[in-house]
Amino acid sequence: MIAALQQADSTVQAAIDAGLVPGTVLLIARDGETLHEKAYGFASLVGADGRMLEAPERMTTDHVFDLASLTKVLATTFGVMLLVDRGEI
């Protein structure tokens, strides 16, 4: 399990280092128990005016994300995975 967590950690950090995302939060849980929870990078590097922030806000594990157009995809995926977990599909 530790090797898998280290791989997840390096994968997330590589995405940030490559500039794919400014930051993210990774939470891995099993059977209701949190196995790993970590915040990486920054919540945003660009302000509302489109300019780079001089002091970007660090990402935190309790950061609130605006899901906007991802709501349908995430809700559907969660619903399907819940049904799979219950053995209903």
C-alpha distances in whole Angstrom, upper triangle without the diagonal:
4,5,5,6,9,10,11,12,14,15,17,18,20,21,23,24,26,28,26,26,27,24,21,19,15,14,11,12,12,15,16,14,13,9,11,14,16,19,20,24,27,28,31,33,36,38,40,43,41,41,38,37,38,36,33,31,28,25,24,21,24,26,28,28,31,30,33,34,30,31,32,29,26,28,28,25,24,26,26,22,23,26,23,21,24,25,28,28
4,5,5,6,9,10,10,12,14,15,16,18,20,21,22,24,26,25,24,25,22,20,18,15,14,12,13,14,17,18,15,14,10,10,13,14,18,18,22,25,27,29,31,34,37,39,42,40,39,36,35,36,34,31,29,26,23,22,20,23,25,28,28,31,30,34,34,31,32,33,30,27,30,30,27,26,29,28,25,26,29,26,24,27,28,31,31
4,5,5,6,9,10,11,12,14,15,16,18,20,21,22,25,24,23,25,22,20,19,15,16,14,16,16,20,21,18,17,13,12,15,16,19,19,22,25,27,29,31,34,37,39,41,39,39,36,35,36,34,31,30,26,24,24,22,25,26,29,28,31,30,34,34,30,32,33,30,28,30,30,27,26,29,28,25,27,29,26,25,28,29,32,31
4,5,5,6,9,10,10,12,14,15,17,19,20,21,23,22,21,23,20,18,16,13,13,11,13,14,17,19,16,15,11,11,14,14,17,17,20,24,25,27,29,32,35,37,39,37,37,34,34,35,33,30,28,25,22,22,20,23,24,26,26,28,27,31,31,27,28,29,26,24,26,27,23,22,26,25,21,23,26,23,21,25,26,29,27
4,5,5,6,9,10,11,12,14,16,17,18,20,22,20,20,21,18,15,13,10,10,9,11,13,17,17,15,12,9,7,10,11,14,14,18,21,22,25,26,30,32,34,37,35,35,32,31,32,30,27,25,22,19,19,16,20,21,23,23,26,25,29,29,26,27,28,26,23,25,26,23,22,25,25,22,23,26,24,22,26,27,29,29
4,5,5,6,9,10,10,12,14,15,16,18,20,20,19,20,17,16,15,12,13,12,15,17,20,21,18,16,12,10,12,12,14,14,17,20,22,25,26,29,32,34,37,34,34,31,30,31,29,26,25,21,19,19,18,21,22,25,25,28,27,30,31,28,29,31,28,25,28,29,26,25,29,28,25,27,29,27,26,29,30,33,32
4,5,5,6,9,10,10,12,14,15,16,19,18,18,19,17,15,15,12,14,13,16,17,21,22,20,17,14,12,14,13,15,14,17,21,22,24,25,29,32,34,36,33,33,30,30,31,29,27,26,22,20,21,19,23,23,25,24,27,26,29,29,26,28,29,26,24,27,27,24,24,27,26,23,26,28,26,25,28,29,31,30
4,6,5,6,9,10,11,13,14,15,17,16,15,17,14,12,11,8,10,10,13,15,19,19,18,15,12,10,11,11,12,12,15,18,19,22,23,26,29,31,33,31,31,28,28,29,27,24,23,20,17,18,16,19,20,22,21,23,22,26,26,22,24,26,22,20,23,24,21,20,24,23,20,23,26,23,22,26,27,29,28
4,6,5,6,9,10,11,12,14,16,15,14,15,12,11,10,8,11,11,15,17,21,21,18,15,13,10,10,9,10,9,12,16,17,20,21,24,27,29,32,29,29,26,26,27,24,22,20,17,15,15,14,18,18,21,20,23,23,26,27,24,25,27,24,22,25,26,23,23,26,26,23,25,28,27,25,29,30,32,31
4,5,5,6,9,10,10,12,14,14,14,15,13,13,13,11,14,14,18,20,24,24,22,19,16,13,14,12,13,11,13,16,19,20,21,24,27,30,32,29,29,26,26,26,25,22,22,18,17,18,17,21,21,23,22,25,24,28,28,25,27,29,26,24,27,28,25,25,29,28,26,28,31,29,28,32,33,35,33
4,5,5,6,9,10,11,13,12,12,14,12,12,12,11,14,14,18,20,24,24,22,19,17,14,15,13,13,11,13,16,18,19,20,23,26,29,31,28,28,25,25,27,25,22,22,19,17,18,18,21,20,22,21,23,22,25,25,22,24,26,23,21,25,25,22,23,26,26,23,26,28,26,26,30,30,32,31
4,5,5,7,9,10,11,10,9,11,9,8,9,8,12,13,17,19,23,23,21,18,16,13,12,10,10,8,10,13,14,16,17,20,23,25,27,25,25,22,22,24,22,19,18,15,13,15,14,17,17,19,17,20,19,22,22,20,22,24,21,19,23,24,21,21,25,25,23,25,28,26,26,29,31,32,31
4,5,5,6,9,10,10,10,10,9,9,11,11,14,16,19,22,26,25,24,20,18,15,14,11,10,7,8,12,14,16,16,19,22,25,27,24,24,21,21,22,20,17,17,14,13,15,15,19,18,20,19,22,22,24,25,23,25,27,24,23,26,27,25,25,29,29,26,29,32,30,29,33,34,36,34
4,5,5,6,9,9,10,11,11,12,14,13,17,18,22,25,28,28,26,23,21,18,17,15,14,11,11,14,16,17,17,20,24,26,28,25,24,21,22,23,22,19,20,17,16,18,19,22,21,23,21,23,23,25,25,23,26,28,25,24,27,28,25,26,30,29,27,30,33,31,30,34,35,37,35
4,6,5,6,5,6,9,9,10,12,13,16,18,21,24,28,27,26,23,21,18,17,15,13,10,10,13,14,15,15,18,21,23,25,22,22,19,20,22,21,18,18,16,15,17,18,20,19,20,18,20,19,22,22,20,23,24,22,21,24,25,23,24,27,27,25,28,31,29,29,33,34,35,33
4,5,5,6,5,6,6,8,11,13,16,19,22,25,29,28,27,23,22,18,17,14,12,8,7,9,11,12,12,15,18,21,22,19,19,16,17,18,17,14,15,13,12,15,16,19,17,19,17,19,19,21,22,20,23,25,23,22,25,27,24,25,29,29,27,30,33,31,31,35,36,37,35
4,5,8,8,9,10,12,15,16,19,21,25,28,32,31,29,26,24,21,19,16,14,11,9,12,14,14,13,16,20,23,24,21,20,17,18,19,18,16,17,15,15,18,19,22,20,22,21,23,23,25,26,24,27,29,26,25,29,30,28,29,32,32,30,33,36,34,34,38,39,40,38
4,6,8,9,11,13,17,17,21,23,26,29,33,32,31,28,26,23,22,19,17,13,12,14,16,15,14,17,20,23,24,20,20,17,19,20,20,18,19,18,17,20,21,24,22,23,21,23,22,24,24,23,26,28,25,25,28,29,27,28,32,32,30,33,35,34,34,38,39,40,38
4,5,7,9,12,16,17,21,23,27,30,33,32,31,28,27,23,22,19,16,13,10,11,13,12,11,13,17,19,20,17,16,14,15,17,17,15,16,15,15,19,20,22,20,21,19,20,20,21,22,21,24,26,24,23,27,28,26,27,31,31,30,32,35,34,34,38,39,40,38
4,7,9,11,14,15,19,21,25,28,31,30,29,26,25,22,20,18,16,13,11,12,13,12,12,14,17,19,21,17,18,16,17,20,19,16,17,16,15,18,19,21,19,20,17,18,17,19,19,17,21,23,20,20,24,25,23,24,27,27,26,29,32,31,31,34,35,36,34
4,5,7,11,13,17,19,23,26,29,28,27,24,23,20,18,15,13,10,9,9,9,9,10,12,15,17,19,16,16,14,15,18,17,14,14,13,12,15,16,18,15,16,13,15,15,17,17,16,19,21,19,18,22,23,22,23,26,27,25,28,31,30,30,33,35,35,34
4,7,11,14,17,20,23,27,30,29,27,24,24,20,18,14,11,8,6,5,7,6,6,9,13,15,17,14,14,12,12,14,13,10,10,10,9,12,14,16,13,15,13,15,16,18,19,18,20,23,22,20,24,26,24,25,28,29,28,30,33,32,32,35,37,38,36
4,7,10,14,17,20,23,27,25,24,20,20,16,14,11,8,5,4,5,6,7,9,12,15,17,20,17,17,15,14,16,14,11,10,8,6,9,11,13,11,13,11,14,15,17,19,17,19,22,21,19,22,24,22,22,26,27,25,27,30,30,29,33,34,35,34
4,7,10,13,16,20,23,21,20,17,17,14,11,9,6,5,7,8,7,10,12,15,17,19,22,20,20,18,17,19,17,14,12,10,7,9,9,11,9,11,10,13,13,16,18,15,17,20,18,16,19,21,19,19,23,24,22,24,27,26,26,29,31,32,31
4,7,10,13,17,20,18,17,13,14,10,7,6,4,6,9,10,10,13,16,18,20,22,25,23,24,21,20,22,19,16,14,11,7,7,6,9,8,10,10,14,14,17,19,16,17,20,19,16,18,21,18,17,21,22,20,22,25,25,23,27,29,30,29
4,7,10,14,17,15,14,11,11,7,6,5,6,8,11,13,13,16,19,22,24,25,28,27,27,25,24,25,23,20,17,14,11,10,8,11,11,13,13,16,16,20,21,17,18,21,19,16,18,20,17,16,20,21,18,20,23,22,21,24,26,28,27
4,6,10,13,12,10,7,8,6,4,7,9,11,15,16,16,19,22,25,26,28,31,30,30,28,27,28,26,22,20,17,13,12,9,11,12,14,14,18,17,21,22,18,19,21,19,16,17,19,17,15,18,19,17,17,21,20,18,21,24,25,25
4,7,10,10,9,6,6,5,6,9,12,14,18,20,20,23,25,28,30,31,34,33,34,31,30,32,29,26,23,20,17,15,12,14,16,18,18,21,20,23,24,20,20,22,20,17,18,20,17,15,18,19,15,16,19,18,16,19,21,23,23
4,7,6,5,4,5,7,9,12,15,18,21,23,22,26,29,31,33,34,37,36,37,34,33,35,32,29,26,23,20,18,14,16,18,19,19,22,21,25,25,22,21,23,21,17,18,20,17,14,17,18,14,14,18,17,14,17,19,21,22
4,5,5,7,7,10,12,16,19,21,25,27,26,29,32,35,36,37,41,39,40,38,37,39,36,33,30,27,23,21,18,19,21,22,23,25,24,27,28,24,23,24,22,19,20,20,18,15,17,17,14,14,16,15,12,15,17,20,20
4,6,8,10,13,15,19,22,24,28,29,29,32,35,37,39,39,43,42,43,41,40,41,38,35,32,30,26,24,20,21,23,24,24,27,26,29,29,26,25,25,24,20,20,21,19,16,17,18,14,13,15,15,11,13,15,18,19
4,7,9,12,13,17,20,23,26,27,26,30,33,35,36,37,41,40,41,39,37,39,36,33,30,27,24,21,17,18,20,21,22,25,24,27,28,24,23,24,23,19,19,21,18,15,17,18,15,13,17,16,13,15,18,20,21
4,6,9,11,15,18,21,25,26,26,29,32,35,36,37,40,39,40,38,36,38,34,32,28,26,22,20,16,17,20,21,22,25,25,28,29,26,25,26,25,21,22,23,21,18,20,21,18,17,20,19,16,18,21,23,24
4,6,7,11,14,17,21,22,22,26,29,31,33,34,37,36,37,34,33,34,31,28,25,22,19,16,12,14,17,19,20,23,23,26,28,24,24,25,24,20,21,23,20,18,20,21,18,18,21,20,17,20,23,25,26
4,7,10,14,17,20,22,23,26,29,32,33,35,38,37,37,34,33,34,31,28,26,22,19,17,14,16,19,21,22,25,24,28,29,26,25,27,25,22,23,25,22,19,22,23,19,19,23,21,19,21,24,26,27
4,7,10,13,17,19,19,23,25,28,30,32,35,33,34,31,29,31,28,25,22,19,16,14,11,14,16,19,19,23,22,26,27,24,24,26,24,21,23,24,21,20,23,24,20,21,24,23,21,24,26,28,28
4,7,10,14,16,16,20,22,25,27,28,32,30,30,28,26,27,24,21,19,15,12,10,7,10,12,15,16,20,20,24,25,22,22,25,23,20,21,24,21,19,23,24,21,21,25,24,22,25,27,29,29
4,7,10,12,13,17,19,22,24,26,29,27,27,25,23,24,21,18,16,12,9,8,6,10,11,14,15,19,19,23,25,22,23,25,24,21,23,25,23,21,25,26,23,24,28,27,25,28,30,32,32
4,7,9,10,13,15,18,20,22,25,24,24,21,19,20,17,14,12,8,6,5,5,9,9,12,13,16,17,21,23,20,22,25,23,20,23,25,23,22,25,27,24,25,29,28,27,30,32,34,33
4,7,9,11,13,16,19,21,24,22,21,18,17,18,16,13,11,8,6,8,9,12,11,14,14,17,18,21,23,21,23,25,24,21,24,26,24,23,27,28,26,27,31,30,29,32,34,36,35
4,7,9,10,13,16,19,21,19,18,15,14,15,12,10,9,6,6,9,11,14,12,15,14,17,18,21,23,21,23,26,25,23,26,28,26,26,29,30,28,30,33,33,32,35,37,38,37
4,5,7,10,12,15,17,16,15,12,11,12,10,6,6,4,5,8,11,13,10,13,12,15,17,19,21,20,22,25,24,22,25,28,26,26,29,31,29,31,34,34,33,36,38,39,38
4,7,9,11,13,16,15,15,13,11,13,11,7,6,6,5,8,11,11,8,9,9,11,13,16,18,17,19,22,22,20,22,25,24,24,27,29,27,29,32,32,32,34,37,37,36
4,6,7,10,12,11,11,9,8,11,10,6,7,8,8,12,14,15,11,12,11,12,14,16,18,18,20,23,23,21,24,27,26,26,29,31,30,31,34,34,34,37,39,39,38
4,7,10,12,9,8,6,6,8,8,5,8,9,11,14,17,18,15,16,15,15,18,19,21,21,23,26,25,24,27,30,29,29,32,34,33,34,37,37,37,40,42,42,41
4,7,8,6,5,4,5,9,10,8,10,13,14,17,20,20,16,17,15,15,17,18,20,20,23,26,25,25,28,30,29,30,33,34,34,36,39,39,39,42,43,44,42
4,5,5,6,6,6,9,10,9,10,14,15,18,21,20,17,16,15,15,18,18,20,21,23,26,26,26,28,31,31,31,34,36,35,37,40,40,40,43,45,45,44
4,5,8,10,10,13,14,12,13,17,17,20,22,21,18,17,15,14,17,16,18,20,22,25,25,25,27,30,30,30,33,35,35,36,39,40,40,43,45,44,43
4,6,9,10,13,15,14,16,19,20,23,26,25,21,20,19,18,20,19,21,23,25,28,28,28,30,33,33,34,36,38,38,40,42,43,43,46,48,47,46
4,7,9,12,14,13,15,18,19,22,25,25,21,20,19,17,19,19,20,22,24,27,27,27,30,32,32,33,35,37,37,39,41,42,42,45,46,46,45
4,6,9,12,11,14,17,19,22,25,25,22,22,20,20,22,22,23,25,27,30,30,30,32,34,34,35,38,39,39,41,43,44,44,47,49,48,47
4,6,9,8,12,14,16,20,23,23,20,21,19,19,22,22,24,25,27,30,30,29,32,34,33,34,37,39,38,40,43,43,43,46,47,48,46
4,5,5,9,12,14,17,21,21,18,19,18,19,22,22,25,25,27,31,30,29,32,34,34,34,37,39,38,39,42,43,42,45,47,47,46
4,6,10,12,15,18,22,23,20,21,21,22,25,26,28,29,31,34,33,32,35,38,37,37,40,42,41,42,45,45,45,48,50,50,49
4,7,9,12,15,19,19,17,19,19,21,24,25,28,28,29,33,32,31,33,36,35,35,38,40,39,40,43,43,42,45,48,48,47
4,6,9,12,16,16,14,16,16,17,20,22,24,24,26,29,29,27,30,32,31,31,34,36,35,36,39,39,39,42,44,45,44
4,6,9,13,13,10,13,13,15,18,20,23,23,24,28,27,25,27,30,29,29,32,34,33,34,37,37,36,39,41,42,42
4,6,10,11,9,13,13,16,19,21,24,23,24,28,27,24,27,30,28,27,31,33,31,32,35,35,34,37,39,40,40
4,7,8,7,10,11,14,16,19,21,20,21,24,23,21,23,26,25,24,27,29,27,28,32,32,30,33,36,37,36
4,5,5,9,11,14,16,20,22,21,21,25,24,21,23,26,24,23,26,28,26,27,30,30,29,32,34,35,35
4,6,9,11,15,16,20,22,20,20,23,22,19,21,24,22,20,23,25,23,23,27,27,25,28,31,32,32
4,6,9,13,15,18,21,19,19,22,22,18,20,23,22,20,23,25,23,23,27,28,26,28,31,32,32
4,6,10,12,15,18,17,17,20,20,17,19,22,21,20,23,25,24,24,28,28,27,30,32,33,33
4,7,9,12,15,14,14,18,18,15,16,20,20,18,21,24,23,23,26,27,26,28,31,31,31
4,6,9,12,11,11,15,15,13,14,18,17,17,19,22,21,22,25,26,26,28,30,30,30
4,6,9,9,9,13,14,12,14,17,17,17,19,22,22,23,26,27,27,29,31,31,30
4,6,5,6,9,10,9,11,13,14,14,16,19,19,20,22,24,24,26,28,28,27
4,6,6,9,10,11,12,14,15,16,18,20,21,22,24,26,26,28,30,29,28
4,6,7,8,10,11,13,14,15,17,18,20,21,23,24,26,27,29,28,26
4,6,5,6,8,10,11,12,14,15,16,18,20,21,22,24,26,25,23
4,6,5,6,8,10,10,12,14,15,16,18,20,21,22,24,23,22
4,6,5,6,8,10,10,12,14,15,17,18,20,21,22,21,20
4,6,5,6,9,10,11,12,14,15,16,18,20,21,20,18
4,5,5,6,8,10,10,12,14,15,16,18,20,19,18
4,6,5,6,9,10,10,12,14,15,17,18,17,17
4,5,5,6,9,10,11,12,14,15,17,15,14
4,5,5,6,8,10,10,12,14,15,15,13
4,6,5,6,9,10,10,12,14,14,13
4,6,5,6,9,10,11,13,11,11
4,5,5,6,9,10,11,9,8
4,5,5,6,9,10,10,9
4,5,5,6,9,9,9
4,5,5,6,5,6
4,5,5,6,5
4,5,8,9
4,5,8
4,6
4
